[in-house]
Amino acid sequence: MERVRRASHAGSWYTDDPSKLGEDLDGWLQATGLPKSSDVRGVIAPHAGYSYSGPAAAFAFANIDPTNISRVFLLGPSHHHYTPKCALSKATVYKTPLGDLPIDLEAIEELLATGKFEVMDLQVDEAEHSMEMHLPYLAKVFHGYPVKIVPILVGALNSANEAMYGRLLAKYVDDPKNFFSVSSDFCHWGSRFNYMHYERKHGAIYKSIEALDRMGMEIIETGDADAFKQYLTEFENTICGRHPISVFLHMLRNSSTKIKINFLRYEQSSQCKSTRDSSVSYASAAAKVDG
């Protein structure tokens, strides 16, 4: 029986007009000037409305060579639904204005059999935007290729569970047919986000935000999940996909393929100059086979 997850944010967070959407994505992908690489096995990309983060996200998705990939694991944070675990989709297909992406039911069964995953209701699935904002890009890049997706909603995991899920998913990293799309925005700054960390030595507020984000990005690039956790504890940077990123770091640590994350783009939705301002940061990275 087909169970459909609608493109619930189409028409608001991004256009639901397929030709306009295709044009936008093509334009942003080409503007990066990045070549496709079969060594790129995963990305970290933002999930805000495309008018904010669409161009930045292209710096992740432009690296994908779709030729030999048959399955994409999609890891996104949960914004509305609380769970201390990871949850899998009930859907059999995710719709996008650029075509449908079928769910890999075999992989879902295999993950469910571990007893470590919850299943999310379709309402929870459709309310969440973190994975949906990656779907049009995936539909675009994999157009004409038989790819299936494995959406994993990553809940509010403690450190032990981040490591546990990382170990459990690590075996999938060793199969080059698998790809990983990790969804996260970076610093959410301002009173409306309840986060106003500012270090005057950097100059303007937006420069302090960038310094803080770049410190986190550099730690992620080292692949050290513990150092990333330490950084989050110390600075409390409001990186909304911190749990998916942490799980990904544990996956890479536990896989036998050596993969290195490199950030390729950093942007802010606006430049904060006073405490009345607010902004969200977007960073895009590619995870590439190293050596």
C-alpha positions as CSV (number, residue, x, y, z in Angstrom):
1,M,0.0,0.0,0.0
2,E,1.4,3.4,-1.0
3,R,1.7,5.8,1.9
4,V,2.5,9.3,0.7
5,R,4.3,12.1,2.5
6,R,3.2,15.2,0.8
7,A,5.5,18.1,0.0
8,S,3.9,20.0,2.9
9,H,6.3,23.0,2.7
10,A,6.0,23.5,-1.1
11,G,4.3,26.8,-1.9
12,S,5.6,28.4,1.3
13,W,9.2,27.5,2.1
14,Y,10.0,27.0,-1.6
15,T,8.0,27.4,-4.8
16,D,5.6,24.6,-5.8
17,D,6.0,25.4,-9.5
18,P,8.1,22.6,-10.9
19,S,9.7,24.6,-13.7
20,K,10.5,27.6,-11.5
21,L,11.9,25.3,-8.8
22,G,14.0,23.4,-11.3
23,E,15.3,26.7,-12.7
24,D,16.2,28.0,-9.3
25,L,18.1,24.8,-8.3
26,D,19.9,24.6,-11.6
27,G,21.0,28.2,-11.3
28,W,22.2,27.8,-7.7
29,L,24.0,24.5,-8.5
30,Q,25.8,26.0,-11.5
31,A,26.7,29.2,-9.7
32,T,28.9,27.2,-7.2
33,G,31.3,26.2,-10.0
34,L,31.9,22.9,-8.2
35,P,32.6,19.7,-10.1
36,K,30.8,16.5,-9.2
37,S,32.9,13.9,-7.5
38,S,32.4,10.2,-6.9
39,D,34.5,10.5,-3.8
40,V,31.9,12.6,-2.1
41,R,29.9,10.3,0.1
42,G,27.8,12.7,2.2
43,V,26.9,16.4,2.7
44,I,25.9,18.7,5.5
45,A,23.5,21.3,4.2
46,P,21.0,23.9,5.7
47,H,17.2,23.6,5.7
48,A,15.8,27.1,5.8
49,G,13.4,28.5,3.2
50,Y,15.1,28.5,-0.2
51,S,15.1,32.4,-0.4
52,Y,17.4,32.3,2.6
53,S,19.5,29.1,2.3
54,G,18.9,27.7,-1.2
55,P,22.1,29.2,-2.7
56,A,24.2,28.1,0.2
57,A,22.8,24.6,0.2
58,A,23.9,24.3,-3.5
59,F,27.5,24.2,-2.3
60,A,26.8,20.8,-0.7
61,F,24.5,19.2,-3.4
62,A,26.6,20.3,-6.4
63,N,29.3,17.9,-5.3
64,I,27.1,14.8,-5.8
65,D,27.9,12.4,-8.6
66,P,24.7,10.3,-8.8
67,T,26.1,7.6,-11.0
68,N,26.8,4.8,-8.5
69,I,24.6,5.8,-5.6
70,S,21.4,3.9,-5.1
71,R,20.4,4.9,-1.6
72,V,20.4,8.2,0.4
73,F,20.2,8.3,4.2
74,L,18.6,11.5,5.2
75,L,19.3,12.7,8.8
76,G,17.4,15.7,10.1
77,P,16.7,17.2,13.5
78,S,13.3,17.2,15.0
79,H,11.9,20.7,15.5
80,H,8.4,20.0,16.8
81,H,8.2,16.4,18.0
82,Y,10.1,15.4,21.1
83,T,11.8,12.0,21.1
84,P,15.0,10.9,22.9
85,K,15.5,8.4,20.0
86,C,15.7,8.3,16.2
87,A,12.5,7.8,14.3
88,L,11.8,6.3,10.9
89,S,9.1,7.2,8.4
90,K,5.8,5.3,7.9
91,A,5.6,6.7,4.3
92,T,6.5,4.6,1.2
93,V,7.2,7.7,-0.9
94,Y,8.2,11.3,-0.4
95,K,6.7,13.7,-2.9
96,T,8.5,16.7,-4.3
97,P,7.4,19.1,-7.1
98,L,10.3,17.6,-9.1
99,G,9.2,14.0,-8.8
100,D,8.7,11.4,-6.2
101,L,11.5,9.8,-4.1
102,P,10.7,6.2,-3.0
103,I,11.6,5.1,0.5
104,D,13.9,2.1,0.8
105,L,11.6,-0.2,2.7
106,E,14.2,-2.9,3.0
107,A,16.6,-0.6,4.8
108,I,13.7,0.7,7.0
109,E,12.9,-3.0,8.0
110,E,16.5,-3.7,8.8
111,L,16.8,-0.6,11.0
112,L,13.5,-1.3,12.8
113,A,14.7,-4.9,13.5
114,T,17.5,-3.4,15.7
115,G,14.8,-2.3,18.2
116,K,16.5,1.1,18.5
117,F,14.1,3.1,16.3
118,E,10.7,4.6,16.8
119,V,8.2,5.1,13.9
120,M,6.9,8.6,13.4
121,D,3.3,9.4,12.5
122,L,2.7,10.9,9.0
123,Q,1.6,14.2,10.7
124,V,4.9,14.4,12.5
125,D,6.7,13.6,9.3
126,E,4.8,16.3,7.3
127,A,5.2,18.9,10.0
128,E,9.0,18.6,10.0
129,H,10.9,20.7,7.4
130,S,14.5,19.6,8.2
131,M,14.5,16.7,5.8
132,E,12.0,18.1,3.3
133,M,14.2,21.0,2.4
134,H,16.8,18.5,1.1
135,L,14.4,16.6,-1.0
136,P,14.0,18.9,-4.1
137,Y,17.8,19.1,-4.3
138,L,18.1,15.3,-4.1
139,A,15.3,14.9,-6.7
140,K,17.1,17.3,-8.9
141,V,20.6,15.8,-8.6
142,F,19.4,12.2,-8.9
143,H,16.9,12.9,-11.7
144,G,17.0,9.9,-14.0
145,Y,18.8,7.7,-11.5
146,P,17.0,4.9,-9.5
147,V,17.7,6.2,-6.0
148,K,15.8,5.4,-2.8
149,I,15.8,7.4,0.4
150,V,16.0,6.4,4.1
151,P,14.7,9.3,6.2
152,I,15.8,9.3,9.8
153,L,14.4,11.9,12.2
154,V,17.1,12.4,14.8
155,G,15.6,13.3,18.2
156,A,17.1,14.9,21.3
157,L,19.8,12.3,21.8
158,N,22.2,12.1,24.7
159,S,25.9,11.5,24.0
160,A,25.6,7.7,24.6
161,N,22.8,7.4,22.0
162,E,24.6,9.6,19.5
163,A,27.5,7.1,19.7
164,M,25.1,4.1,19.6
165,Y,23.3,5.2,16.5
166,G,26.7,6.2,14.9
167,R,28.0,2.6,15.5
168,L,24.8,1.1,14.2
169,L,24.8,3.1,11.0
170,A,28.5,2.9,10.4
171,K,28.3,-0.2,8.3
172,Y,26.3,1.7,5.7
173,V,29.2,4.1,5.2
174,D,31.4,1.3,3.9
175,D,29.1,0.6,1.0
176,P,29.8,3.2,-1.7
177,K,26.3,2.9,-3.1
178,N,25.1,4.7,0.1
179,F,25.0,8.5,0.5
180,F,24.3,10.6,3.5
181,S,22.5,13.9,3.6
182,V,22.8,15.6,7.0
183,S,20.5,18.6,7.7
184,S,21.5,21.5,9.9
185,D,21.4,25.2,10.1
186,F,24.1,26.9,12.2
187,C,23.9,29.7,14.8
188,H,20.4,31.1,15.5
189,W,21.3,34.5,17.1
190,G,19.0,37.0,18.7
191,S,16.5,37.5,21.5
192,R,13.9,35.5,19.6
193,F,16.2,32.5,19.7
194,N,17.2,33.1,23.3
195,Y,20.8,33.2,22.3
196,M,23.0,36.3,22.3
197,H,26.6,35.1,22.8
198,Y,28.9,37.9,21.8
199,E,32.7,38.3,22.0
200,R,33.6,42.0,21.5
201,K,37.2,41.1,20.4
202,H,35.8,40.0,17.0
203,G,34.2,43.4,16.3
204,A,30.6,43.6,15.1
205,I,28.1,41.0,16.4
206,Y,27.9,39.2,13.0
207,K,31.7,38.8,13.0
208,S,31.5,37.2,16.5
209,I,28.8,34.9,15.3
210,E,30.9,33.9,12.3
211,A,34.0,33.2,14.5
212,L,31.8,31.0,16.8
213,D,30.4,29.1,13.8
214,R,33.7,28.7,12.2
215,M,35.2,27.3,15.4
216,G,32.4,24.6,15.3
217,M,32.9,24.0,11.6
218,E,36.7,23.4,12.1
219,I,36.0,20.9,14.9
220,I,33.5,19.1,12.7
221,E,36.2,18.9,10.0
222,T,38.5,17.1,12.4
223,G,35.8,14.4,12.8
224,D,36.1,14.5,16.6
225,A,32.6,13.9,18.0
226,D,33.8,14.4,21.6
227,A,35.4,17.7,20.8
228,F,32.2,18.8,19.0
229,K,30.2,17.9,22.1
230,Q,32.7,19.8,24.3
231,Y,32.3,22.9,22.0
232,L,28.5,22.7,22.2
233,T,28.6,22.4,26.0
234,E,31.0,25.3,26.3
235,F,29.4,27.8,23.9
236,E,25.9,26.5,23.6
237,N,25.9,27.4,19.9
238,T,22.3,27.0,18.6
239,I,23.2,24.6,15.8
240,C,19.8,22.9,15.3
241,G,21.2,19.8,13.6
242,R,23.8,19.2,16.3
243,H,22.4,15.7,17.0
244,P,22.4,14.6,13.3
245,I,25.9,16.0,12.9
246,S,27.1,14.1,16.0
247,V,25.6,10.9,14.8
248,F,27.3,11.4,11.4
249,L,30.7,12.0,13.1
250,H,30.3,8.8,15.1
251,M,29.3,6.9,11.9
252,L,32.5,8.1,10.2
253,R,34.6,7.3,13.2
254,N,33.3,3.7,13.3
255,S,33.4,3.0,9.6
256,S,36.5,1.4,7.9
257,T,36.4,3.9,5.0
258,K,38.3,7.1,5.8
259,I,36.1,10.1,5.1
260,K,36.9,13.7,5.7
261,I,34.3,16.6,6.0
262,N,35.2,19.9,4.4
263,F,33.1,23.0,4.6
264,L,32.7,24.8,1.3
265,R,30.3,27.7,2.1
266,Y,29.2,29.9,5.0
267,E,26.5,32.5,4.9
268,Q,24.2,34.4,7.4
269,S,20.6,35.4,6.7
270,S,21.5,39.0,7.7
271,Q,24.3,40.8,9.5
272,C,23.6,41.4,13.2
273,K,24.9,44.8,14.3
274,S,22.7,45.5,17.4
275,T,21.0,43.4,20.1
276,R,17.7,44.1,18.3
277,D,18.9,42.1,15.3
278,S,18.6,38.4,14.6
279,S,20.1,36.0,12.1
280,V,20.5,32.3,11.2
281,S,23.8,30.9,9.8
282,Y,24.0,28.4,7.0
283,A,27.0,26.2,6.3
284,S,27.5,23.6,3.6
285,A,30.0,20.8,3.6
286,A,31.0,17.7,1.6
287,A,32.2,14.5,3.2
288,K,34.8,13.0,0.9
289,V,36.8,9.7,0.8
290,D,40.2,10.7,2.1
291,G,43.3,9.2,0.5
